[in-house]
Amino acid sequence: MIVYDIVVNGELKETIQPRKNRLKEIYDYMLEQTRLMKAKYGENVVITGRIVY
């Protein structure tokens, strides 16, 4: 399963998990989430992905 950590100024703020597993759906979901996180936290947002087993 793929999860994404939202890091602002070096501090982990939240972790989001896409509901779908298809890459195209994950890509569209993450584009939307990126816009929402930048609106919520400002421009200094880093999104990192990781795999959780």
Rosetta blueprint (number, residue, H / E / L):
1 M L
2 I E
3 V E
4 Y E
5 D E
6 I E
7 V E
8 V E
9 N L
10 G L
11 E E
12 L E
13 K E
14 E E
15 T E
16 I E
17 Q L
18 P L
19 R L
20 K L
21 N L
22 R L
23 L H
24 K H
25 E H
26 I H
27 Y H
28 D H
29 Y H
30 M H
31 L H
32 E H
33 Q H
34 T H
35 R H
36 L H
37 M H
38 K H
39 A H
40 K H
41 Y H
42 G L
43 E L
44 N L
45 V E
46 V E
47 I E
48 T E
49 G E
50 R E
51 I E
52 V L
53 Y L
